[in-house]
């Protein structure tokens, strides 16, 4: 009987990865990698959530900024990290979907295989806006003008392959418009040119446009997803089209292969952080919405968006999801 018990105990230990005992995680500091520049709105969201997550897990969490290559560099660093539960990734959709389509050599990974999608937590809607003096009162007006005079309606964005750049092409595909995408190095110069009358519109994150929308300098024609402060800005689907412009979403990930009990420990804490009303109140003025979604919801978001972006940007290519 003693031998049998010893064998059962040994089998149990062998079935459990080293360091994965439920009662000792976390037992050391956690690194939260984010492929964002320090100081922007999304970086602030990461830091606010990490503070609450640290409290809930009773562990030190250090935010590590690793921007570059549209988020691919930071993402790859987490894929290569030890699979022990002490490296988290808070990343946006760009490295998970868009970069894998436009730069497959650089973003040569599959987030559904190389990472564990833990939770969808945050959205920052994109908005299509025009100058207050523009002749376009609605998206339909803009579409009609662009089809009458192709390439006469120029829409700025934050750079090649950005959410705004892809969204211009999505608008064209969904509506039959002939909008011209104009790439800038960031949101600020695009807004400056729009206010100066050098382009007809921009598609950017709401956080970069909220002040100008509130002041009445810019008029919003469409948004990627509803936002509480601006309930009257429609999505493309609400206008009757079959696709929406892309917004920016963020989720939490860990390297594939982390122990199951690590996931079971951290996911409920992430849900509590995402539903924290105090954090939500601090992020809303920056155009950021806290939105809880399970790991499955995050996986579906990645798969669906990757397929849509692939079909738009490289129709002949086979998608991997």
C-alpha positions as CSV (number, residue, x, y, z in Angstrom):
1,X,0.0,0.0,0.0
2,X,2.9,2.3,0.9
3,X,4.5,1.6,-2.5
4,X,1.3,2.3,-4.3
5,X,0.8,5.7,-2.5
6,X,4.4,6.7,-3.3
7,X,4.0,5.8,-6.9
8,X,0.7,7.8,-7.1
9,X,2.4,10.8,-5.5
10,X,5.4,10.6,-7.9
11,X,3.0,10.4,-10.9
12,X,1.2,13.5,-9.6
13,X,4.4,15.4,-9.3
14,X,5.5,14.4,-12.8
15,X,2.2,15.5,-14.3
16,X,2.5,19.0,-12.7
17,X,5.1,21.4,-14.4
18,X,7.8,22.6,-12.1
19,X,6.8,25.8,-10.3
20,X,3.2,25.3,-11.2
21,X,1.7,24.5,-7.8
22,X,-1.5,26.4,-7.4
23,X,-0.6,27.6,-3.9
24,X,2.7,29.3,-4.9
25,X,1.8,31.4,-7.9
26,X,2.8,34.1,-8.1
27,X,5.9,33.9,-5.9
28,X,8.1,36.3,-7.7
29,X,7.8,39.6,-9.7
30,X,5.9,39.6,-13.0
31,X,7.0,41.6,-16.1
32,X,4.2,43.1,-18.2
33,X,5.6,43.7,-21.6
34,X,3.7,46.2,-23.8
35,X,4.8,47.0,-27.4
36,X,3.9,50.7,-26.9
37,X,5.9,53.9,-26.3
38,X,5.9,55.0,-22.8
39,X,3.5,57.9,-22.0
40,X,0.8,57.4,-24.6
41,X,-2.8,56.7,-23.6
42,X,-2.7,53.0,-24.1
43,X,0.5,52.8,-22.0
44,X,-1.4,54.6,-19.3
45,X,-4.1,51.9,-19.5
46,X,-1.5,49.2,-19.1
47,X,0.0,50.9,-16.0
48,X,-3.4,51.5,-14.4
49,X,-4.4,47.9,-14.9
50,X,-1.1,46.6,-13.8
51,X,-1.4,48.4,-10.5
52,X,-4.7,46.8,-9.7
53,X,-3.6,43.4,-11.0
54,X,-0.6,43.7,-8.7
55,X,-2.9,44.3,-5.7
56,X,-5.2,41.4,-6.6
57,X,-2.3,38.9,-7.1
58,X,-0.2,40.3,-4.2
59,X,2.8,40.5,-6.6
60,X,5.1,43.1,-8.0
61,X,4.3,43.9,-11.6
62,X,6.7,45.9,-13.7
63,X,5.7,47.4,-17.0
64,X,8.3,47.0,-19.7
65,X,7.9,49.1,-22.9
66,X,9.2,47.4,-26.0
67,X,7.9,49.3,-29.1
68,X,9.0,48.7,-32.6
69,X,7.9,47.1,-35.9
70,X,4.2,47.8,-35.2
71,X,4.3,45.9,-32.0
72,X,6.0,42.8,-33.4
73,X,9.2,43.2,-31.4
74,X,7.5,43.2,-28.0
75,X,5.3,40.4,-29.0
76,X,8.2,38.2,-30.1
77,X,10.1,38.9,-26.9
78,X,7.1,37.4,-24.9
79,X,6.9,34.4,-27.3
80,X,10.5,33.6,-26.5
81,X,10.1,34.2,-22.7
82,X,10.2,31.4,-20.1
83,X,6.9,29.6,-19.9
84,X,6.6,30.0,-16.2
85,X,3.8,32.6,-15.9
86,X,6.1,35.5,-15.0
87,X,5.9,37.3,-18.4
88,X,2.7,38.9,-19.5
89,X,2.0,40.7,-22.7
90,X,-0.5,43.6,-23.1
91,X,-0.8,44.2,-26.9
92,X,-3.0,45.8,-29.5
93,X,-4.4,44.2,-32.7
94,X,-1.6,45.5,-35.0
95,X,1.0,42.8,-34.2
96,X,-1.7,40.2,-33.9
97,X,-3.4,40.8,-37.3
98,X,-2.3,43.7,-39.5
99,X,1.5,43.2,-39.3
100,X,1.2,39.5,-39.9
101,X,-0.4,40.4,-43.3
102,X,1.8,43.3,-44.5
103,X,5.1,42.2,-42.9
104,X,4.9,38.4,-42.7
105,X,8.7,38.0,-42.6
106,X,9.0,40.2,-39.6
107,X,5.8,39.1,-37.8
108,X,6.5,35.4,-38.5
109,X,4.4,34.0,-35.6
110,X,0.9,32.8,-34.9
111,X,-0.6,34.4,-31.8
112,X,-3.1,31.6,-31.5
113,X,-0.3,28.9,-31.3
114,X,2.7,30.8,-29.9
115,X,0.8,32.7,-27.2
116,X,-2.1,32.0,-24.8
117,X,-4.8,34.6,-25.3
118,X,-6.0,35.3,-21.8
119,X,-8.5,38.1,-22.1
120,X,-9.8,41.0,-24.2
121,X,-9.9,44.0,-22.0
122,X,-9.7,47.3,-23.8
123,X,-11.0,49.1,-26.9
124,X,-10.1,52.5,-28.4
125,X,-12.5,53.3,-31.3
126,X,-11.3,54.7,-34.5
127,X,-13.3,57.7,-35.9
128,X,-13.7,59.1,-39.5
129,X,-13.9,62.9,-39.2
130,X,-14.0,65.9,-41.5
131,X,-13.5,69.6,-40.9
132,X,-16.5,71.4,-39.6
133,X,-16.7,73.4,-42.9
134,X,-16.5,70.3,-45.1
135,X,-19.4,69.8,-47.6
136,X,-19.9,66.3,-46.3
137,X,-22.6,66.1,-43.7
138,X,-22.8,62.3,-43.7
139,X,-20.6,59.4,-44.8
140,X,-23.0,59.0,-47.8
141,X,-22.1,62.5,-48.9
142,X,-18.4,61.7,-48.7
143,X,-18.8,58.4,-50.6
144,X,-20.8,60.1,-53.4
145,X,-18.3,62.9,-53.8
146,X,-15.4,60.3,-54.0
147,X,-17.2,58.3,-56.7
148,X,-18.0,61.4,-58.8
149,X,-14.4,62.5,-58.6
150,X,-12.1,59.6,-57.8
151,X,-9.0,60.5,-55.7
152,X,-10.5,63.9,-54.8
153,X,-11.3,62.9,-51.2
154,X,-8.1,62.3,-49.3
155,X,-8.2,60.7,-45.8
156,X,-5.2,60.9,-43.6
157,X,-4.0,58.2,-41.1
158,X,-1.2,57.6,-38.6
159,X,1.0,55.7,-41.1
160,X,1.3,52.9,-43.6
161,X,-0.3,49.8,-42.3
162,X,-2.0,51.6,-39.4
163,X,-5.5,50.9,-38.4
164,X,-6.6,54.1,-40.1
165,X,-4.8,53.2,-43.3
166,X,-6.5,49.8,-43.5
167,X,-9.8,51.4,-42.5
168,X,-9.7,53.7,-45.6
169,X,-9.5,50.6,-47.7
170,X,-12.3,48.9,-45.7
171,X,-14.5,52.0,-46.3
172,X,-13.8,51.8,-50.0
173,X,-14.5,48.0,-50.1
174,X,-17.7,48.3,-48.0
175,X,-19.2,51.4,-49.7
176,X,-17.8,51.5,-53.2
177,X,-16.1,54.8,-52.4
178,X,-12.8,55.9,-54.0
179,X,-11.1,57.5,-50.9
180,X,-7.4,58.1,-51.2
181,X,-5.4,57.1,-48.1
182,X,-2.7,59.6,-47.1
183,X,0.0,58.3,-44.7
184,X,1.5,60.5,-42.0
185,X,4.1,59.8,-39.3
186,X,1.7,59.8,-36.5
187,X,-1.7,61.3,-35.6
188,X,-0.7,64.9,-34.9
189,X,0.5,65.9,-38.4
190,X,-2.6,64.3,-39.9
191,X,-4.9,66.4,-37.7
192,X,-2.9,69.5,-38.4
193,X,-3.3,69.0,-42.2
194,X,-7.0,68.4,-41.8
195,X,-7.5,71.5,-39.8
196,X,-5.5,73.4,-42.4
197,X,-7.6,72.2,-45.3
198,X,-4.9,70.1,-46.9
199,X,-6.9,66.9,-46.8
200,X,-10.6,66.1,-46.6
201,X,-10.7,63.7,-43.6
202,X,-8.8,61.5,-41.2
203,X,-9.3,58.1,-39.6
204,X,-7.6,58.0,-36.2
205,X,-8.1,56.7,-32.7
206,X,-10.8,58.7,-30.8
207,X,-8.2,59.7,-28.2
208,X,-6.4,61.8,-30.8
209,X,-9.7,63.5,-32.0
210,X,-11.9,63.8,-29.0
211,X,-11.0,67.4,-28.0
212,X,-11.6,68.6,-31.6
213,X,-14.9,66.8,-31.9
214,X,-16.1,68.2,-28.5
215,X,-15.1,71.7,-29.6
216,X,-16.9,71.4,-32.9
217,X,-13.8,71.9,-35.0
218,X,-14.2,68.4,-36.5
219,X,-17.4,66.5,-37.4
220,X,-17.5,62.7,-37.0
221,X,-19.1,60.7,-39.8
222,X,-18.4,57.1,-38.6
223,X,-16.9,55.2,-35.6
224,X,-15.6,51.7,-35.4
225,X,-17.7,50.8,-32.3
226,X,-20.1,52.7,-30.1
227,X,-18.6,55.1,-27.5
228,X,-20.7,56.4,-24.5
229,X,-19.8,60.1,-24.9
230,X,-20.7,60.2,-28.6
231,X,-23.8,57.9,-29.0
232,X,-24.9,59.7,-32.2
233,X,-21.8,58.7,-34.2
234,X,-22.8,55.7,-36.3
235,X,-20.9,52.6,-37.2
236,X,-20.8,51.5,-40.8
237,X,-23.0,48.6,-40.0
238,X,-25.5,50.9,-38.4
239,X,-25.5,52.8,-41.7
240,X,-26.4,49.6,-43.5
241,X,-22.9,48.4,-44.7
242,X,-21.5,44.9,-44.2
243,X,-18.2,45.9,-42.5
244,X,-17.0,48.4,-40.0
245,X,-13.8,50.4,-39.9
246,X,-11.2,48.9,-37.6
247,X,-10.7,50.1,-34.1
248,X,-7.8,49.4,-31.7
249,X,-8.3,46.7,-29.2
250,X,-6.0,45.4,-26.5
251,X,-5.7,42.0,-24.8
252,X,-3.5,40.1,-22.4
253,X,-1.4,37.1,-23.4
254,X,1.3,34.7,-22.1
255,X,3.7,32.5,-23.9
256,X,2.2,29.2,-25.1
257,X,3.0,26.4,-22.7
258,X,2.4,28.2,-19.4
259,X,1.0,25.9,-16.6
260,X,-2.8,25.7,-16.5
261,X,-3.0,26.8,-12.9
262,X,-1.3,30.1,-13.9
263,X,-4.0,30.8,-16.4
264,X,-6.7,29.8,-13.9
265,X,-5.2,32.2,-11.4
266,X,-4.6,35.2,-13.6
267,X,-7.8,35.3,-15.8
268,X,-10.2,36.0,-12.9
269,X,-8.0,38.8,-11.7
270,X,-7.9,40.3,-15.2
271,X,-11.7,40.2,-15.3
272,X,-11.9,42.0,-12.0
273,X,-9.4,44.6,-13.3
274,X,-11.3,45.1,-16.5
275,X,-14.6,45.6,-14.7
276,X,-13.1,48.1,-12.3
277,X,-15.2,51.2,-12.5
278,X,-12.5,53.5,-11.2
279,X,-10.1,52.5,-13.9
280,X,-12.8,52.8,-16.6
281,X,-13.6,56.4,-15.4
282,X,-9.9,57.4,-15.8
283,X,-9.6,55.9,-19.3
284,X,-12.9,57.2,-20.9
285,X,-11.7,60.8,-21.3
286,X,-8.8,59.4,-23.4
287,X,-11.2,57.6,-25.7
288,X,-10.5,54.2,-24.2
289,X,-13.3,51.7,-23.1
290,X,-12.8,48.8,-20.8
291,X,-14.5,45.8,-22.3
292,X,-14.2,42.3,-20.8
293,X,-13.9,39.3,-23.2
294,X,-12.7,35.8,-22.4
295,X,-9.7,34.2,-23.9
296,X,-12.0,32.5,-26.4
297,X,-13.5,35.9,-27.4
298,X,-9.9,37.3,-27.9
299,X,-9.0,34.3,-30.0
300,X,-12.1,34.8,-32.2
301,X,-11.3,38.5,-32.5
302,X,-7.8,37.7,-33.8
303,X,-9.0,35.0,-36.2
304,X,-11.8,37.1,-37.7
305,X,-9.8,40.3,-38.0
306,X,-6.8,38.5,-39.5
307,X,-9.1,36.9,-42.1
308,X,-10.7,40.2,-43.0
309,X,-7.5,42.1,-43.3
310,X,-5.9,39.3,-45.3
311,X,-8.9,39.2,-47.7
312,X,-8.6,43.0,-48.1
313,X,-4.8,43.4,-48.4
314,X,-3.7,40.2,-50.1
315,X,-6.8,38.5,-51.6
316,X,-4.8,35.8,-53.2
317,X,-3.0,34.7,-50.0
318,X,-4.3,31.9,-47.9
319,X,-5.0,32.8,-44.3
320,X,-3.5,30.7,-41.5
321,X,-6.6,30.9,-39.2
